């Protein structure tokens, strides 16, 4: 079992920036992908960005390309999405995800609210 602890959400004006973080409570050695999803009221959960354990491959939703950057520090078991040029439509609960590729097993954080005002 892996616990994921998220931080960094909050209220920001449109055009502003936020940096989230998600830390796993133990060292992760198996091949994995860490990512962030978001869910707004009345909408389906969607992938925002993800990064492989070797940090060699990143994936972004079209809606955030050019504005968000995901990175990870494997020495700290932490993934960081840097979110710039935020828009009101980015408002959602952001959830961290860890997927162990070989076992096809997912772990989720508790979620952190991001609210972007006009």
Secondary structure, DSSP 8 states (H G I E B T S, - for coil): ---EEEE--EEEETT--EE-EEEESS---S-EEEEEEEE-TTS--EEEEEEETTS--EEE-TTTTTTEEEEEETTTTEEEEEE-S--GGG-EEEEEEEEETTTTEEEE---EEEEEE-
